[in-house]
Amino acid sequence: MIDIAAFINALTFSAGYNTAIVAVGAILLGWAGGTVGTYLLLRQRSLVSDALSHATLPGVGIAFLLMAWFGGSGRFLPGLLLGAAISAMIGLAGVEWLTRRTRLNSDAAIGAVLSSFFGLGVVLLTIIQSLGIGRQAGIGSFLLGSTSGMLRNEAYTLAALALFVAFLVFVFRRPLTLVCFDETFARTSGIDIRRTDLLLMFLVMAVTVTGLRIVGLILVVALLIIPPVAARFWTEKTNTMIVVSGLVGAASGFIGTALSASVPNFPAGPVIVLVAAVLFVLSLLLAPARGVFYGLYRARAFSRKVHRRQGLLAILRGEAIYDKDTIRVLKSEKLIRGDGTPTRAGLDAAETAAREEALWTIYLRNNPDAAYRAARMRLDPIADRLTASEIAELERQFAGPSGVLPAQ
């Protein structure tokens, strides 16, 4: 069970100095992962993060063996992260080479590198566990992450790396955005596409390496993919998407760390990813831009407008209304009585609807290119969609008597 008091203390940074430092590191990691992952998603290279994360494992093992061989502590975090970074760069170079020099597509190349490097890393970790050198206990935590045994200097190192990544994203946000959306314009603007792509891969590698200790190499890819995917439901603008994605990542790290601190033996890495997944589901359902519920609401509102307009035109023509949904909509607005006869308000609304339908017909005749856009616009009051001068011009062209539709 969750210790509510401990959870609140963790959220208010009152659960101890080390817990607070780990929480800050997780927040910065989530923010960096969310912002970098946005560019990765827009560049349509999300799978690259998976290959990079799995390619770090051999580097961790080799770095451990080298540091232990020379008499040092194999668990010296900067050395392990350096080894992971070098290994990730080699893995990325392998993907690039396979894609450019062979007939393999990028997905196959990523799969080949991912499986090969991960298999090598698991073998190296097995060897390390059997040798009994260099304080190998806990080296396997790089697979799924571990914050419980994190030292203060390790937390400082990870927080500094995450902050550095976030700073680079802020500095280079313009070229990254241009390359993601329009390579031709970016090239004519003097931006080197290859260098920008390499910068993006470096940022992904930096986030991956930073997240090894907190969420592990298997789950760190989630912090690069889930926050931007969740943010995509909330906005259509790139800058807003970057901010929302960073906030989702930071919130995931913060809440996940607090939950881990409030439940005994609760691993922080998987909990952080699960929190991110919950935020993704909430975004999927509730976001006003692309959420499922808002989409259902818009569809229902559109259907209601269609039934209302068709019902009013039927009233004006003196036609019987048989559709149950149309009858329900008209009754709810008191446009018809219980027996189906129109009220005074219904007759007035029918004349208004017919006249607006006529004006929209003239508008479409004058603006045939706007037919698709006007298909939904014409269901709303014309004053809400067109300017007063545009409506006056349509009125001038409309020579028919009130309530009589012009020829289609």
C-alpha positions in Angstrom: 0.0 0.0 0.0 1.0 3.6 -0.6 2.2 5.5 2.4 0.2 8.7 1.8 2.4 10.7 4.3 5.6 9.5 2.6 4.1 10.3 -0.8 3.2 13.8 0.2 6.7 14.3 1.8 8.3 13.2 -1.5 6.1 15.5 -3.5 7.1 18.4 -1.2 10.8 17.4 -1.2 10.6 16.7 2.5 11.5 13.0 2.3 15.2 13.5 2.7 18.1 15.1 0.8 18.9 12.1 -1.3 15.3 11.5 -2.3 14.9 15.2 -3.2 18.1 15.0 -5.4 16.9 11.9 -7.1 13.5 13.5 -7.7 15.1 16.6 -9.3 17.2 14.3 -11.5 14.2 12.4 -12.6 12.3 15.6 -13.3 15.1 17.0 -15.4 15.5 13.6 -17.2 11.8 13.5 -18.0 11.9 17.1 -19.3 14.9 16.4 -21.5 13.4 13.1 -22.7 10.1 14.8 -23.6 11.7 17.7 -25.5 14.2 15.6 -27.4 11.6 12.9 -28.1 9.4 15.6 -29.7 11.9 16.2 -32.4 12.5 12.4 -32.7 8.8 11.9 -33.2 8.4 14.7 -35.7 11.5 13.4 -37.6 9.9 10.0 -37.7 12.9 8.2 -36.1 11.4 7.0 -32.8 12.8 3.5 -33.3 16.4 4.9 -33.3 16.0 5.5 -29.6 15.3 1.8 -29.1 18.5 0.8 -30.9 20.5 3.4 -29.0 19.3 2.3 -25.6 20.0 -1.4 -26.2 23.4 -0.5 -27.8 24.5 1.0 -24.5 24.7 -2.3 -22.6 27.9 -3.6 -24.1 29.6 -0.3 -23.3 28.5 -0.5 -19.7 30.0 -4.0 -19.4 33.3 -3.2 -21.2 33.7 0.0 -19.2 33.2 -2.0 -16.0 35.8 -4.6 -17.0 38.3 -2.0 -18.0 38.0 0.0 -14.8 38.1 -3.1 -12.6 41.1 -4.4 -14.6 43.1 -1.2 -13.8 42.3 -1.6 -10.1 39.5 1.0 -9.8 35.9 0.7 -8.9 34.0 -0.9 -11.8 30.9 1.0 -10.7 32.3 4.5 -11.2 29.3 6.1 -12.8 31.0 8.6 -15.1 33.1 5.8 -16.6 30.1 3.6 -17.1 28.2 6.4 -18.8 31.2 7.1 -21.0 31.4 3.5 -22.0 27.6 3.5 -22.7 27.9 6.6 -24.9 30.7 5.1 -26.9 28.9 1.9 -27.4 25.7 3.8 -28.4 27.7 5.8 -31.0 29.1 2.6 -32.4 25.6 1.1 -32.6 24.3 4.2 -34.3 27.1 4.1 -36.8 26.3 0.4 -37.5 22.7 1.3 -38.2 23.8 4.1 -40.6 26.2 1.9 -42.4 23.7 -1.0 -42.8 21.1 1.5 -44.1 23.5 3.2 -46.6 25.6 0.3 -47.8 23.2 -2.6 -47.9 19.7 -3.3 -49.1 18.3 -3.4 -45.6 15.8 -0.8 -44.7 16.1 1.2 -41.5 13.7 -1.0 -39.5 15.7 -4.2 -40.3 19.0 -2.4 -39.6 17.8 -1.2 -36.2 16.5 -4.6 -35.4 19.8 -6.3 -36.3 21.9 -3.8 -34.2 19.5 -3.8 -31.3 19.5 -7.6 -30.9 23.2 -8.0 -31.5 24.3 -5.4 -29.1 21.8 -6.4 -26.4 22.9 -10.0 -26.7 26.5 -9.0 -26.3 25.7 -6.8 -23.3 23.8 -9.6 -21.5 26.8 -12.0 -22.1 29.2 -9.4 -20.7 27.0 -8.8 -17.6 26.9 -12.6 -17.0 30.7 -12.7 -17.2 31.0 -9.8 -14.8 28.7 -11.5 -12.3 30.8 -14.6 -12.4 34.2 -12.9 -12.0 33.4 -11.3 -8.6 35.6 -8.2 -9.3 35.1 -4.4 -9.2 32.1 -4.4 -6.8 29.9 -5.8 -9.5 26.8 -6.0 -7.2 24.0 -4.0 -8.7 25.5 -3.7 -12.2 22.4 -5.4 -13.6 20.3 -2.4 -12.4 21.2 -0.7 -15.7 18.7 -3.0 -17.3 15.7 -1.7 -15.4 17.2 1.2 -13.5 17.6 1.7 -9.7 17.4 4.8 -7.6 17.4 3.1 -4.2 21.1 2.6 -4.1 22.0 5.8 -5.9 24.8 7.9 -4.3 24.6 11.6 -3.9 27.4 12.3 -6.4 25.7 10.0 -9.0 22.4 11.9 -8.6 24.4 15.2 -9.1 26.0 13.7 -12.3 22.7 12.6 -13.8 20.9 15.9 -12.9 23.7 17.9 -14.6 23.6 15.8 -17.7 19.8 16.1 -18.0 20.1 19.9 -17.5 22.8 20.1 -20.2 20.6 18.2 -22.6 17.6 20.5 -21.9 19.9 23.5 -22.5 21.1 22.2 -25.9 17.5 21.6 -27.0 16.7 25.2 -26.1 19.7 26.6 -28.0 19.2 24.5 -31.2 15.4 24.4 -31.2 15.1 26.4 -34.5 17.3 24.3 -36.8 15.9 21.1 -35.2 12.3 22.3 -35.9 13.1 23.4 -39.5 14.7 20.1 -40.4 11.8 18.1 -38.9 9.2 19.9 -41.0 10.9 21.2 -44.2 14.4 19.9 -45.2 14.4 22.0 -48.4 13.7 25.2 -46.7 16.2 24.3 -43.9 18.9 23.7 -46.5 18.2 26.9 -48.3 18.4 28.7 -45.0 21.9 27.5 -44.5 21.3 24.7 -42.1 23.4 21.5 -42.5 20.9 18.7 -42.5 23.4 16.0 -41.7 24.9 17.9 -38.8 21.5 18.7 -37.4 20.5 15.0 -37.6 23.8 14.1 -35.8 22.9 16.7 -33.2 19.5 15.1 -32.7 21.1 11.6 -32.4 23.6 13.0 -29.9 20.8 14.4 -27.8 18.9 11.1 -27.9 22.1 9.3 -26.9 22.6 11.8 -24.0 19.1 11.3 -22.7 19.5 7.5 -23.1 22.8 7.5 -21.2 21.4 9.8 -18.5 18.4 7.6 -18.0 20.3 4.3 -17.6 20.6 4.7 -13.8 17.1 5.9 -13.2 14.8 3.9 -15.6 17.3 1.5 -17.2 18.1 1.0 -20.9 15.0 -1.1 -21.5 12.6 1.6 -20.3 14.4 4.8 -21.1 13.0 4.7 -24.7 9.6 5.2 -23.1 10.6 8.7 -21.8 11.6 9.6 -25.4 8.3 8.3 -27.0 5.4 8.5 -24.6 5.6 12.2 -23.6 5.6 13.6 -27.2 2.9 11.2 -28.2 0.8 12.3 -25.3 1.5 16.0 -26.1 0.5 15.5 -29.7 -3.1 15.1 -28.5 -3.1 18.5 -26.9 -1.9 20.8 -29.6 -1.2 21.4 -33.2 1.7 23.8 -32.6 5.3 22.6 -32.4 6.5 25.0 -29.7 3.5 24.2 -27.5 4.0 20.4 -28.2 7.6 20.7 -27.0 6.6 22.4 -23.7 3.7 20.0 -23.1 5.9 17.0 -23.9 8.5 18.3 -21.5 5.9 18.8 -18.8 4.5 15.3 -19.3 8.0 13.8 -19.0 8.9 15.9 -15.9 5.6 15.0 -14.2 6.2 11.4 -14.9 9.6 11.5 -13.3 8.4 13.5 -10.3 5.3 11.5 -9.6 7.0 8.2 -10.3 9.9 9.0 -8.0 7.4 10.0 -5.2 5.4 6.8 -5.6 8.6 4.8 -5.5 9.7 6.5 -2.3 6.3 5.9 -0.7 6.0 2.2 -1.3 8.7 -0.3 -0.1 10.6 -2.2 -2.8 8.8 -0.2 -5.6 11.3 0.2 -8.5 11.4 3.8 -9.6 12.1 3.2 -13.3 9.0 1.1 -14.1 6.8 3.3 -12.0 8.0 6.4 -13.9 7.1 4.7 -17.2 3.7 3.6 -15.8 2.9 7.2 -14.8 3.9 8.4 -18.2 1.6 5.7 -19.7 -1.3 6.9 -17.5 -0.8 10.5 -18.6 -0.8 9.2 -22.2 -4.1 7.4 -21.7 -5.6 10.6 -20.1 -4.4 12.6 -23.0 -5.8 10.1 -25.5 -9.2 10.4 -23.8 -9.5 14.0 -22.6 -7.3 16.2 -24.8 -9.3 19.0 -26.5 -7.4 18.9 -29.7 -7.4 15.2 -30.6 -8.9 13.4 -27.6 -11.4 10.6 -28.0 -14.1 12.2 -25.9 -13.7 15.5 -27.6 -13.9 13.8 -30.9 -17.1 12.1 -29.9 -18.5 15.4 -28.6 -17.6 17.2 -31.9 -19.2 14.3 -33.9 -22.4 14.6 -31.8 -22.5 18.4 -32.1 -22.1 18.1 -35.9 -24.9 15.5 -36.1 -27.1 17.8 -34.0 -26.5 20.7 -36.3 -27.3 18.6 -39.4 -30.6 17.4 -37.9 -31.5 20.9 -36.8 -30.9 22.4 -40.2 -32.7 19.6 -42.1 -35.6 19.8 -39.7 -36.0 23.6 -40.1 -35.9 23.3 -43.9 -38.6 20.6 -43.7 -40.7 22.9 -41.6 -40.4 25.7 -44.1 -41.4 23.4 -47.0 -44.3 21.9 -45.0 -42.9 18.4 -45.1 -43.5 15.8 -42.4 -40.5 14.9 -40.2 -40.1 11.2 -39.5 -36.5 11.0 -38.3 -36.5 10.4 -34.6 -33.2 12.3 -34.0 -34.4 15.3 -35.9 -37.6 15.4 -33.9 -35.7 15.1 -30.7 -33.4 18.0 -31.5 -36.3 20.2 -32.6 -38.3 19.4 -29.5 -35.3 20.0 -27.2 -35.1 23.6 -28.6 -38.9 24.0 -28.5 -39.0 24.5 -32.3 -41.9 22.0 -32.6 -44.7 20.8 -30.3 -45.3 17.3 -29.0 -47.6 16.6 -32.0 -44.9 17.8 -34.5 -46.5 21.1 -35.4 -44.0 24.0 -35.5 -44.0 26.7 -32.8 -43.7 30.4 -33.7 -40.0 30.2 -32.8 -39.7 27.2 -35.1 -41.2 29.0 -38.0 -38.9 32.0 -37.4 -35.9 29.8 -37.1 -36.9 27.9 -40.3 -37.1 31.2 -42.3 -33.7 32.2 -41.0 -32.2 28.8 -41.8 -33.6 28.9 -45.4 -32.3 32.4 -46.0 -28.9 31.5 -44.6 -28.9 28.4 -46.8 -29.6 30.6 -49.8 -26.7 32.9 -48.9 -24.4 30.0 -48.4 -25.4 28.7 -51.8 -24.4 32.0 -53.4 -21.1 32.0 -51.4 -20.2 28.6 -52.7 -21.1 29.6 -56.2 -18.7 32.6 -55.9 -16.0 30.6 -54.0 -15.9 27.0 -55.4 -12.5 26.4 -53.8 -14.0 26.8 -50.4 -16.6 24.0 -50.9 -14.9 21.6 -48.4 -14.4 24.2 -45.7 -17.9 25.6 -46.1 -19.5 22.2 -45.8 -19.2 22.4 -42.1 -19.3 26.2 -41.9 -22.8 26.5 -43.4 -24.3 24.6 -40.4 -23.4 27.5 -38.1 -25.0 31.0 -38.1 -23.6 32.8 -41.1 -22.7 35.8 -38.9 -20.3 33.5 -36.9 -18.4 32.5 -40.1 -18.4 35.5 -42.4 -17.7 39.2 -41.9 -20.5 41.8 -42.1 -19.2 43.1 -45.5 -19.2 39.6 -46.9 -22.8 39.0 -45.7 -23.9 42.4 -47.1 -22.5 41.4 -50.5 -24.3 38.1 -50.4 -27.5 39.9 -49.5 -27.1 42.2 -52.4 -26.7 39.2 -54.8 -29.7 37.4 -53.3 -32.7 38.7 -55.2 -35.2 36.0 -54.3 -38.0 36.5 -51.7 -37.4 35.6 -48.1 -37.5 31.8 -47.5 -37.2 30.9 -51.2 -33.9 29.1 -52.1 -32.2 30.1 -55.3 -31.5 27.6 -58.0 -28.7 25.2 -57.0 
